[in-house]
Amino acid sequence: MELNGKDRVWLEESLEKFLIKMEWVSEKSKNKIPSTTVNGEHDDKSIGGVSGAFGDGLNWWTNGFWGGMLWQMYHETGKERYAEIAGISEKKLDQCFMDYYGLHHDVGFMWLPTAVADYRLTGNGESKKRALHAANLLAGRFNPSGRFIRAWNDGADKDTRGWAIIDTLFNIPLLYWASEETDDPRYRQIAMLHADTVMDIFIRPDGSSNHIVEFNPENGDVVKTYGGQGYADGSSWTRGQTWALYGFVISYRHTRKKEYLDIAKRVANYFIANIPKDGLIPVDFRQPKEPYWMDDTAAAIAAGGLIELSKEEEEWDREVYFNAAIRLLKALTDHHCDFTKNSDGVLTHCSGAYHATEHHVNLIYADYFLLEALLKLKGNDYFMW
């Protein structure tokens, strides 16, 4: 799809603002691994090492997205300084392998935008080793009885041996990459078995998705579902919808299994039907009117998934998905972007979960997916997944 003249101007202006911001914020935060901003300053998840059964500190699940932004900037500009800065966080993450405890299902989010990107774009052999190590850790979480990849680790009061979550669908591209890189089908087979389970168990007939499904870890029977980061069990956590939407497009891209494309369309159609008039996405499509929390991460991720889906479809569907992505991105750039030096972050209305203690903050993965989507529209993104 081609942008019209007016939309082309909007895209060029938005990207220019983003690229200018990355020029100075990349230097300012080059020794950090940001997750959010505190009083306008990037925090640093690399301080204090690893901690927690659920992967806090250096193991935090978002710790690959800063590197991902830098690799997108390297691909866009060709400037070596972005590759050099990206390498800082990639090397810091090596400590996670050494300590091991706290690593989780989100190793794809950590090492696809760092080590895999580095290897693909520069041929760095050390990065390839890091990425294959992460892929083996992810494959090792596979439960063959339930055909799912286990989420999280046991905490003090949680037995998560049978837990699987929608987010992992967006981590399995690490396994697709490993299978393609090594010509070993085991990684792809695990990824597809997990994707099949998500398709059969997580996605409801209307296209909405569960966040958490608990299986019996011994026999694979479904035990129950949980609302997780959404409003409640049975509701519709919007970021979970986008992990499904974009995630199934990615699985289709790697496998060409038509059922993945069909389910991606079902989720996309549900998502588009529920976009509010202002184009700004709530944390949960089924949340109450008050308090009304928004989540820019869902909008940015959905936009990227819809752009990719538009590349796979017939003319009518292609236009619907592409135009929906433009609508989401314009709503973000018009209302929720801070391109000034008042904040190291860009998107302003992100929420980690409906029942979180903080809302309408900056989150690094929202900024990553916004940059990625804008570069997709330009036709010059590096396809990370």
Secondary structure, DSSP 8 states (H G I E B T S, - for coil): ----HHHHHHHHHHHHHHHHHHHHHHHHTTT---SBEETTEE--TTTT-EETTTTEETT-TTTTHHHHHHHHHHHHH--HHHHHHHHHHHHHTHHHHHH-TT--TTHHHHHIIIIIHHHHHH--HHHHHHHHHHHHHHHTTEETTTTEE--S---SS---TTEEEGGGGGTTHHHHHHHHHHT-HHHHHHHHHHHHHIIIIIB-TTS-B-SEEEE-TTT--EEEEE-TTSSSTTS-BHHHHHHHHHHHHHHHHHH--HHHHHHHHHHHHHHHHT--TT---BSBTT--SSS--B-HHHHHHHHHHHHHHHTTS-HHHHHHHHHHHHHHHHHHHHHSB--STT-S-SB--B-S-TT-S--SB-BHHHHHHHHHHHHHHHT------
